[in-house]
Amino acid sequence: MPTTSYDWITTPLTPALVRGALDLERTGNGLLPHRLPAWARAQCADPQLLMAESQPSGVRLVLRTRATAVELDTLPTRRVYLGAPPRPDGVYDLLVDGRPAGSASVDGGDTLVIDLATGSAERRPGPVGTVRFTGLPGHAKDVEIWLPHNETTELVALRTDAPVEPVPDRGRKVWLHHGSSISHGSDAATPTTTWPALAAALGGVDLVNVGLGGGALLDPFTARTLRDTPADLISLKLGINLVNTDLMRLRAFGPAVHGFLDTVREGHPATPLLVVSPILCPLHEDTPGPSVPDLSALGAGLLRFRAAGDPAETARGKLTLNVIREELDRIVRQRAADDPHLHLLDGRDLYGAADFAELPLPDGLHPDAATHRRIGERFSARVFGPGGPFTDGPLAPADAD
């Protein structure tokens, strides 16, 4: 069977071609997108958070071109959990003028082997891989390649069969979102079908996703990152990580939320700001953390979690999801008296008891692909739709706060 030959043009990978990243680190291979800036990473000693922020959820290459073929060389880092089923390879999604036009994965890459029982990790190096998309229409068009949301991905080389240039500003509002692994993408099938990516597409906005698996912990460096990032719309999905890490007690939680909101407001005093409380998670509705792997399930080749806390400990200030929802409601009501652009959304409006009965959380904590779609559609309808908190009046330009 004949193979098509292309006259490849290699285009340097520059920040002008990348959307959704807050930092681009030059490595020996090329560019490594980050979702926290270097100064914030320097203040973090948590390997889980550093791994999560380097996974490019919401990060995409955006090109204007007549090319009919595109190749991208990358070096992914894939996670393998000892004893658990193998994770599928990360997916690269192609959009042409905003419409899905293909998906693919790459071979090769490094492997990070993680032992959940001990917390140890071993990195095994591998080769650079290539993802190729062909058969694109030959007219001038916007081309987006969304990087895998769950694999650290170094960008090595970009080749096309026609010149490329950055996509001009289309005047879309920028939505800056922060949350946990659910916002990061957890078990979504592809990078454009995480719930924030779906909601952004439906809402007609440009997404900057600072959803950090295991890392929505009210860290001051995260608040300062959000403060300093230009945005027209901001949402904060808070709660589940504070329970499943058993990080703080109620006495610390309230002031920490106030401090986080104060810091964000320093950079965005009048930007619509939505606080989203946790979606339903029966594991931790009334049982504190920490969340720990269910070793009996792991022995059977399944990855599931259980709550290791005692419900009686809530009397001594341990956090549950119901406690967090009540406290977030109190805080937002208090602050909204002087902040008309501050809003609250109960996460159970996105995924509640009826949804859990139909679409249970497979591992006890994380939604599957179908649930991501449901959450994204509901968020878009409630938040970007008529009368929603992101449509409550004219917005200043992203850099005007």
C-alpha positions, 0 to 999 in steps of 0.5 A: 500500500503506497505511503503518502509523502509530505514536504514537512516544515518544522516550526519552532514550538513557542509560547505563542502556539500554546494555550492553557499553560501557565509556564513553559519550561525549556528541557533537554527535549523541548518544552514542558507545559506547567499549570503552576508557575516556577515560583509556585512549584519552588514552594511546593514539596508535595510530589503528588501536586508537582506531578499533577500540575505537570499533566497538561489538562486543558493545554493545547497547541493552537495553530492557523494553517492550511496544512493537511497533515500535522505531526507532533513529537512528544515525550509522555510520562505514564503512570502505572500502579502496581497491582491495579489494571493498566491505565489507557494511554493518553489521548491527543484530541484534534479540533479543526475550527472548533469541531472534533476531527480525530484522536490518537495516542503515541508510543514510547515515553517514560513510565512512572511505576507507583506502589500505592501500598508504600507510596514509592515511585520508580521512573523508567525512561523510554523514547520520544513518540509521534502523533500524526493527523492527516486528511485535514482540509486544505483551506485556512483554519484553526487547528487545536491539538489538546494534550493528554490531560493525565500524562506529563507531556514534553513537546519535542517537535512540530511538523506540518505540510504548510506554514503555521502561525498563531491564532489571533485573539477571537475575543472569547472570555477566559475562564480560569478554573481550579479544583481537584482530580475531578476538575483535572479530568480523573477518568474522562476518556479524552482531554476535550471531554473532561467536564471543564473542557466540555463546559468551556466548549458549550459556554464558548469560553477559553479554558485555563484549567488549574484542576490539580489531582489531589492538590486542591488544598487551599495552598497560598501559592495556588491562590497567588497563581490565580490572583496573577492569572488574567481571567474574565471568569473564575471558579473554585471547586473546593472540598474533596481533597481536604477530606481525603487528605485529612489535611485540616480541621474545621477551625483552620478550614474557614479562615483558609477559605477566607484567605484564599478568596481574599488573595484571588480578589486582590487580582480580580476585585470585580470578576465573577467568582464562583465557589463550587462545593463538592459533588456527591461522594457517599464515601465521605459525605459523613465520614472523614478522611483520609481516603486510602486504597482498598488493599483487598480490591487491589489484590483482586486487580481493582483500584478502589478507595475507602474512608479511613476516618471515624464519623464520631471524629467530626465532633472534634473538627474533622471534615466531611463533605457535608461539613464543608458544604455547610461552611462554604455556604456560610462563608459565601453568604457572609462575603456576598453581602459586600461582594455582589460578584461572588456566587455559590453552586452546590456540587450536588446540583452537578452530581447528586444522589439520583446520578450516583444511583445511575452512574456510580463512582467506579473507584468510590471517588472519581466520575467516569467518562459519562459522568464527566459529560453530565457534569459538564453539561449541567455546569454549562447550563447553570453557570453559562446559561441565562441568569447564571453567575457567569452572565450577571453583567458586563465584564471588564477585559481580562487584564483590566482587573 
